[in-house]
Amino acid sequence: MTDLTTFFEKVKTKFSDLKILSLTTADGFSVYCHVNSRLHVEDEKVAAVSSSLISLSNAAAQQMMGHALESTTIETGSSNMFLCNTQYNEKKCVLCIVTGAKENIGHARYFTQQIAKLISKQ
């Protein structure tokens, strides 16, 4: 776990307006969660929402588009949420990154996908 924590500490520096950085098992258990101190969101809620949204997104991509999901993005006026499938210790997981409006959406999406790939190699 210390290697993962060290890895995520480095990842946090890649984002200028990071709100949430979370790795969750596909069945909704938190592996790692960093929530900006300005937010009042529990790790368990982040895990539950991440696993539920990725499950729905995986099903929609497969059933409606006929292809595997690459990522899901949710945009609001003040934040963006990026979700990617990944694996950690041979378990299916979900990477969730939430950024503020100051973050470039293309930059955040790219780094989210790259981070998901790096996690799966650990």
Summary of the structure (lengths in Angstrom):
residues: 122
radius of gyration: 13.4
end to end distance: 11.0
largest distance: 39.9
contacts: 369
relative contact order: 0.20
helix: 41%
strand: 31%
